[in-house]
Structure formats: C-alpha cells, structure tokens
Amino acid sequence: MSNQRKHERTDFIQATYCKLTSNGNCQNLNECYISNISKGGMLIEIPDFGVNVDDKILIIYHLENHLRKDKLIVRHIKKFVDLKCGCEFIEPDPNRDALIANVLKKNND
C-alpha cells in the first residue's frame, strides 16, 4: 500500500487540549494527544465525546517555542481505546508551515 499523502509527516508526541466546535460555539475543553504532524494537519487521539467526520476542532499546542491555536477539520476517525482522528488544518498559515518544516528537518537528521 503506497502512502498517498500530500505532505510528509513526522512523529510529534504531545499532550494538550482541544475543543469541539459547532456552529461557532465551543464545547468543553478536552485532553488530547497529538501523535504526528505534517503541513497538512495532524493525528490526534481523543476520548469519544461525540466527534464525527467533518466536525471542527480547536487545538492548543506548542510547536517549537510557539504556542499555537489552530482550527482543524476531522477527515478520518479510527476507534481504538480512544479515537484516532486524522485532521486537516482549516486555514493556511505560512508561519506554521515553516515551524513544521523545522520539526520535519530535525526529526529526519
């Protein structure tokens, strides 16, 4: 099976927090874990609190020495003990892309 992803991804393990957003309203803050990241998005692990494909999530995390707050859209869900959600960044951000490029470079050296 070939990897058909647009962007190279790398391990990026981080415990953090996210909120499910619907109709512009944020719901409760939930613990989540980022497993990997690419310029296109990230894989997050979250408890099953009613997340569905195409839901929007607001995530707060550290990237390099920067605190980030990004909006994601859930593209794929796999159920394990928790949910593994493949998410895509909603808004383009050249600064975030540059930070992710640095992480990719460090992890590949």
C-alpha positions, 0 to 999 in steps of 0.5 A: 500500500503506497502512502498517498499523502500530500505532505510528509509527516513526522512523529510529534508526541504531545499532550494538550487540549482541544475543543469541539466546535459547532456552529461557532460555539465551543464545547468543553475543553478536552485532553488530547494527544497529538501523535504526528504532524505534517503541513497538512494537519495532524493525528490526534487521539481523543476520548469519544465525546461525540466527534464525527467526520467533518466536525471542527476542532480547536487545538492548543499546542506548542510547536517549537517555542510557539504556542499555537491555536489552530482550527482543524477539520476531522477527515478520518476517525479510527476507534481504538481505546480512544479515537484516532482522528486524522485532521486537516488544518482549516486555514493556511498559515505560512508561519506554521508551515515553516515551524513544521518544516523545522520539526520535519528537518530535525526529526529526519537528521 
